[in-house]
Amino acid sequence: MQTDRNKILVESIKRLLRRGATSHLIKIVNKTHAADLSMVFRSLSLSHQRKLFGIIEDTEQKGILFTELDEDTFLDLVEGVELDHFVEILEQMPTDDVADLIGRLPEKMSDTILEKMKVEGSEEVEDLLRYKDDTAGGIMLPDFIALAEDTTAKEAIESLQKEHLDVEMPFYLYVVDRYDKLVGVISLRQLVVVPHETTLRDFMTTDVFSVQTDMDQEEVAKIVARYDILAVPVVDGANKLVGIVTVDDVIDIFRREATEDMLKMAGAGEEFVETKSVLKSTRIRLPWLFASCLGGIIAFLIIGHFEGSLSKLAYLAAFIPVIMGMGGNIGTQSSTIVVRGLATGRLQLRDIWSVVSKELAIGLILGLVYGIIIGMAAQFRYSREALAVSVGIALICSMSIAALVGSLVPMAFARVNIDPAVASGPFVTTAIDIISVFFYFQIATTLLGL
Amino acid sequence: MQTDRNKILVESIKRLLRRGATSHLIKIVNKTHAADLSMVFRSLSLSHQRKLFGIIEDTEQKGILFTELDEDTFLDLVEGVELDHFVEILEQMPTDDVADLIGRLPEKMSDTILEKMKVEGSEEVEDLLRYKDDTAGGIMLPDFIALAEDTTAKEAIESLQKEHLDVEMPFYLYVVDRYDKLVGVISLRQLVVVPHETTLRDFMTTDVFSVQTDMDQEEVAKIVARYDILAVPVVDGANKLVGIVTVDDVIDIFRREATEDMLKMAGAGEEFVETKSVLKSTRIRLPWLFASCLGGIIAFLIIGHFEGSLSKLAYLAAFIPVIMGMGGNIGTQSSTIVVRGLATGRLQLRDIWSVVSKELAIGLILGLVYGIIIGMAAQFRYSREALAVSVGIALICSMSIAALVGSLVPMAFARVNIDPAVASGPFVTTAIDIISVFFYFQIATTLLGL
């Protein structure tokens, strides 16, 4: 339903753009949520994107649109926007999003913009730009509601009526001492139901989860998810409240991290390439295939080594694909289970040996099952027992080694703080290919007496 | 830091359990969040789990713990809990979680429990059990705040003070007409800042995003994420408000769906297996490997067909691994990009031809690059031009076909409503293996005149 609606929207806007039916377009655009407009933008050519962007009247809508667009589309679009108007749009946006967008621009342009922005806003943005992108400090919102302990509920409500009108997450109010240190939290809900004269101190929750500015964004996201909260306060080294990370950013983090892990495991870069050009995509994907290219060259050198046996018994070659394929697939199973298990926190690094030995056991059992099946198929086709036994044993070896390597490598990498997703994918598969082929020929030439 | 804290907690609790230091344990357990306790449970043996569970005093904490545990651990644990006490715990829990837990129990047990539960609660649970698990109806909370249009802000606040005390998401108040149809929404924030006598009609937002009970949970999650809202109202066919889906459930949906996609693509089942026994895990993973087993048998039949050529030129076999490996890896790149692109909504089904032709172009370019590299390596090793050219051409074919199949299959499957993640993984890799090997031998025997 949702998809149909979007499809209709895209088609109508495309048609109207072709016809140049500006007044119609204005009507549609004003009624459409910026998140939906960003879907439309992805399907348009650059000239149409610029035209449509010019039609949007609401600067706030333009701002939301900026945050929703892919980096490339955003940069293309911005080139056509006047600097003063761009600054105007930025001034309407939440500070964390502004910092994010400015981080994408060439340095010279971002400096000019920071100078042009109203002093207050640009200071906040510069503060945010100081933290690393993927830490709590880099993703936090510096707009939050902080009140003193001796504020009464009535005063707190009055302050909401006068100030904090544009705070994004007005449902938690943080309580700070006179040094701005975080001491408690109350929910808007509690504030509404307590008697007017109660001071915040008397009903605040003092057991507040908070995170440090330098905590990795994935850790922050896990905390928000684990405790089912809508925002988590961010404090600096001195426990001074400096910002909050809200649940909508947490959703984005989880989705982006899952995407990154999947792409890394497939050796397809880290970031989404589907909006990039053919040449750019090719450049990103090319180096990842180099591992399997090198691995392939090693494999043909190994097989070349057994050329003598092969010319005596040509059908030895016939089992290379099944031994590589089965090893590769079980290795992918193991590494995916480990990489995702570590990412979701369902597997712990300290359990490394129990995880790896379990995978090894599974690899042995599955190797036995499929070793017998393929061995029997080999016997049926070539009626030569020593060959059938060699193929069977080679499969058991290949599948247990694959399960072992597939689980051990990502765990070991995570232990020394290398991203396990990067370590898995192409590297593991290639290593398993080489090991499997080598074992197979070694076993077969020995058993067949070649 | 978070991880260290958990590690210390697990170790202390294990030690105290071994020592039987109950009074110490009670102190620790009462101070620990149920979400953290669930982490501890995962590392304990069943007998220790039961012992620790017996020590928890707070029934609410027990309830949260139930929702956090894996299905197997939960079922094991529940066997040791008295039925009346179990019902007592359930009565304290949010209705959607109760429905979820009861859905996991054997039917006979769940019937007994529904009978024992207080009438009101059990009716709500039975209502929820009517909807499919993975739809908006199946995941919604039936507790929400609904008020009439002519309620004043003051009356609304008073109703919050008297009723709705245990509503999980008290930050949105929904406005309904006298037939319970959804007509608007106000945020608690707005309610607090408007003058007391204003009626809800005068400041409510009438442009409410709502979803139908039968909408797929993934679609619901995408809507909440796209519009950055904390909850989305669920309506039945007659636009009557029946529940809400909250943002914490949306996070769980995204994380679970990403996990499922990754496991399916790796051919490792759909659900997490890391807490299951070796035999159970083996049983889940075994059938997925059957595709590559069958593929392997087909591959050896094909190669057997070229036995004559192989015995004349044994080193033909040496290039099987590199051709399979390169094809497999680029195919995995393509299918991962497509599967994840569809899941995040960054790729649209209607763009099928532009996506597939782009992948094909990338496959051709990368095939050309690596075809030349491997062809040169072959020439260097065996000094036979026809062989080098055959290997090069086979790589170009294999890599472009792999990119084509890897992107086309998941898109085509999604179009006929089969999960693209299931369709990708082992099936695609195996198909590519067979096609690549066949092309290679066909090209090589032709060019080498064998």
Contacts between the chains, C-beta under 8 A, distances in Angstrom:
chain1	res1	chain2	res2	distance
A	1	B	212	7.8
A	1	B	215	7.3
A	1	B	219	7.8
A	2	B	219	5.7
A	2	B	222	7.3
A	2	B	223	6.7
A	3	B	348	7.8
A	3	B	349	7.7
A	6	B	348	7.9
A	7	B	348	7.8
A	7	B	350	6.3
A	33	B	227	6.6
A	35	B	226	4.5
A	35	B	227	5.9
A	36	B	226	7.8
A	39	B	345	7.6
A	42	B	346	7.6
A	43	B	348	7.5
A	43	B	351	7.6
A	157	B	192	5.7
A	160	B	189	7.2
A	160	B	192	5.6
A	160	B	193	5.9
A	161	B	192	7.4
A	161	B	193	4.7
A	170	B	187	7.8
A	170	B	189	4.4
A	171	B	171	4.7
A	171	B	188	6.8
A	171	B	189	7.1
A	171	B	230	7.8
A	187	B	170	7.9
A	188	B	171	6.8
A	188	B	188	5.2
A	188	B	189	6.5
A	188	B	192	6.8
A	189	B	160	7.2
A	189	B	170	4.3
A	189	B	171	7.1
A	189	B	188	6.5
A	191	B	192	7.7
A	192	B	157	5.7
A	192	B	160	5.6
A	192	B	161	7.4
A	192	B	188	6.8
A	192	B	191	7.7
A	192	B	192	6.3
A	193	B	160	5.9
A	193	B	161	4.6
A	212	B	1	7.9
A	215	B	1	7.3
A	219	B	1	7.8
A	219	B	2	5.7
A	222	B	2	7.2
A	223	B	2	6.7
A	224	B	251	7.8
A	225	B	248	7.4
A	225	B	251	5.0
A	225	B	252	7.5
A	225	B	255	7.3
A	226	B	35	4.5
A	226	B	36	7.8
A	227	B	33	6.6
A	227	B	35	5.9
A	228	B	35	8.0
A	228	B	248	4.3
A	230	B	171	7.8
A	230	B	230	6.3
A	230	B	247	7.0
A	247	B	230	7.0
A	247	B	247	5.2
A	247	B	248	7.7
A	247	B	251	7.4
A	248	B	225	7.4
A	248	B	228	4.3
A	248	B	247	7.6
A	250	B	251	6.6
A	251	B	224	7.8
A	251	B	225	5.0
A	251	B	247	7.4
A	251	B	250	6.6
A	251	B	251	5.9
A	251	B	254	6.4
A	252	B	225	7.6
A	254	B	251	6.4
A	254	B	254	5.6
A	254	B	255	5.8
A	254	B	258	7.6
A	255	B	225	7.3
A	255	B	254	5.8
A	255	B	258	7.5
A	255	B	344	6.3
A	258	B	254	7.6
A	258	B	255	7.5
A	258	B	258	3.6
A	258	B	262	7.7
A	258	B	340	8.0
A	259	B	340	5.4
A	259	B	344	6.4
A	261	B	262	7.5
A	262	B	258	7.7
A	262	B	261	7.5
A	262	B	262	6.1
A	262	B	265	7.8
A	262	B	336	5.5
A	262	B	339	7.9
A	262	B	340	5.2
A	263	B	336	6.3
A	263	B	337	7.2
A	263	B	340	7.1
A	265	B	262	7.8
A	265	B	336	7.5
A	266	B	332	4.8
A	266	B	333	5.1
A	266	B	335	7.8
A	266	B	336	3.6
A	266	B	337	7.6
A	267	B	329	6.2
A	267	B	332	7.4
A	267	B	333	6.2
A	268	B	332	8.0
A	268	B	333	4.1
A	268	B	336	5.8
A	268	B	337	5.8
A	272	B	337	7.8
A	272	B	340	7.9
A	272	B	341	7.2
A	272	B	344	7.9
A	272	B	346	6.1
A	273	B	337	6.5
A	274	B	337	6.0
A	274	B	341	5.0
A	274	B	346	5.9
A	274	B	347	5.6
A	274	B	355	7.2
A	275	B	346	7.5
A	278	B	358	5.7
A	278	B	361	4.9
A	278	B	362	5.8
A	278	B	365	7.3
A	279	B	365	8.0
A	281	B	358	7.4
A	281	B	362	5.5
A	282	B	362	5.1
A	282	B	365	5.0
A	282	B	366	6.1
A	285	B	330	7.5
A	285	B	333	5.6
A	285	B	362	6.8
A	285	B	366	6.7
A	286	B	366	6.2
A	286	B	369	6.7
A	288	B	329	7.6
A	288	B	333	7.4
A	289	B	326	6.5
A	289	B	329	5.7
A	289	B	330	6.4
A	289	B	333	8.0
A	289	B	366	6.4
A	289	B	370	6.4
A	292	B	322	7.8
A	292	B	325	4.5
A	292	B	326	5.7
A	292	B	328	7.8
A	292	B	329	4.8
A	293	B	322	7.2
A	293	B	326	6.6
A	293	B	370	5.5
A	293	B	373	6.2
A	293	B	374	6.6
A	295	B	321	7.7
A	295	B	322	7.7
A	295	B	325	6.2
A	296	B	319	7.9
A	296	B	321	5.7
A	296	B	322	2.6
A	296	B	323	7.7
A	296	B	325	5.1
A	296	B	326	6.4
A	296	B	374	6.6
A	297	B	322	6.8
A	297	B	374	7.1
A	297	B	377	5.3
A	299	B	318	7.5
A	299	B	321	3.7
A	299	B	322	6.2
A	299	B	325	7.6
A	300	B	315	8.0
A	300	B	318	3.9
A	300	B	319	5.6
A	300	B	321	6.8
A	300	B	322	6.0
A	300	B	377	7.7
A	300	B	378	7.5
A	300	B	381	7.2
A	301	B	318	7.9
A	301	B	381	7.3
A	303	B	315	7.5
A	303	B	317	5.9
A	303	B	318	4.0
A	303	B	320	7.9
A	303	B	321	7.3
A	304	B	315	5.8
A	304	B	318	5.0
A	304	B	381	6.6
A	307	B	314	5.0
A	307	B	315	5.5
A	307	B	318	7.7
A	308	B	314	7.9
A	310	B	310	7.3
A	310	B	314	3.8
A	310	B	315	7.5
A	310	B	317	5.7
A	311	B	311	6.2
A	311	B	314	3.9
A	314	B	307	5.0
A	314	B	308	7.9
A	314	B	310	3.7
A	314	B	311	3.9
A	314	B	314	6.7
A	314	B	317	7.8
A	315	B	300	8.0
A	315	B	303	7.5
A	315	B	304	5.8
A	315	B	307	5.5
A	315	B	310	7.4
A	316	B	317	7.6
A	317	B	303	5.9
A	317	B	310	5.7
A	317	B	314	7.9
A	317	B	316	7.6
A	317	B	317	3.4
A	317	B	320	6.6
A	318	B	299	7.6
A	318	B	300	3.9
A	318	B	301	7.9
A	318	B	303	4.0
A	318	B	304	5.1
A	318	B	307	7.7
A	319	B	296	7.9
A	319	B	300	5.7
A	320	B	303	7.9
A	320	B	317	6.6
A	320	B	320	4.7
A	320	B	321	6.4
A	321	B	295	7.7
A	321	B	296	5.7
A	321	B	299	3.8
A	321	B	300	6.9
A	321	B	303	7.3
A	321	B	320	6.4
A	321	B	324	6.0
A	321	B	433	5.7
A	321	B	437	5.8
A	322	B	292	7.8
A	322	B	293	7.2
A	322	B	295	7.7
A	322	B	296	2.6
A	322	B	297	6.8
A	322	B	299	6.2
A	322	B	300	6.1
A	323	B	296	7.7
A	324	B	321	6.0
A	324	B	324	6.1
A	324	B	325	7.5
A	325	B	292	4.5
A	325	B	295	6.2
A	325	B	296	5.2
A	325	B	299	7.6
A	325	B	324	7.5
A	325	B	429	7.3
A	325	B	430	6.6
A	325	B	433	5.7
A	326	B	289	6.4
A	326	B	292	5.7
A	326	B	293	6.6
A	326	B	296	6.4
A	328	B	292	7.9
A	328	B	328	6.9
A	328	B	429	7.5
A	329	B	267	6.2
A	329	B	288	7.6
A	329	B	289	5.7
A	329	B	292	4.8
A	329	B	426	5.7
A	329	B	429	7.1
A	330	B	285	7.5
A	330	B	289	6.4
A	332	B	266	4.8
A	332	B	267	7.4
A	332	B	268	8.0
A	332	B	425	7.9
A	333	B	266	5.1
A	333	B	267	6.2
A	333	B	268	4.1
A	333	B	285	5.6
A	333	B	288	7.4
A	335	B	266	7.9
A	336	B	262	5.4
A	336	B	263	6.3
A	336	B	265	7.5
A	336	B	266	3.7
A	336	B	268	5.8
A	337	B	263	7.2
A	337	B	266	7.6
A	337	B	268	5.8
A	337	B	272	7.8
A	337	B	273	6.5
A	337	B	274	6.0
A	339	B	262	7.9
A	340	B	258	8.0
A	340	B	259	5.4
A	340	B	262	5.2
A	340	B	263	7.1
A	340	B	272	8.0
A	341	B	272	7.2
A	341	B	274	5.0
A	344	B	255	6.3
A	344	B	259	6.4
A	344	B	272	7.9
A	345	B	39	7.6
A	346	B	42	7.6
A	346	B	272	6.1
A	346	B	274	5.9
A	346	B	275	7.5
A	347	B	274	5.6
A	348	B	3	7.6
A	348	B	6	7.9
A	348	B	7	7.7
A	348	B	43	7.6
A	349	B	3	7.7
A	350	B	7	6.3
A	351	B	43	7.7
A	355	B	274	7.2
A	358	B	278	5.7
A	358	B	281	7.4
A	361	B	278	4.9
A	362	B	278	5.8
A	362	B	281	5.6
A	362	B	282	5.1
A	362	B	285	6.8
A	365	B	278	7.3
A	365	B	279	8.0
A	365	B	282	5.0
A	366	B	282	6.1
A	366	B	285	6.7
A	366	B	286	6.2
A	366	B	289	6.4
A	369	B	286	6.6
A	370	B	289	6.4
A	370	B	293	5.6
A	373	B	293	6.2
A	374	B	293	6.7
A	374	B	296	6.6
A	374	B	297	7.1
A	377	B	297	5.3
A	377	B	300	7.7
A	378	B	300	7.5
A	381	B	300	7.3
A	381	B	301	7.4
A	381	B	304	6.7
A	425	B	332	8.0
A	426	B	329	5.7
A	429	B	325	7.4
A	429	B	328	7.5
A	429	B	329	7.1
A	430	B	325	6.6
A	433	B	321	5.7
A	433	B	325	5.7
A	434	B	321	7.9
A	437	B	321	5.8
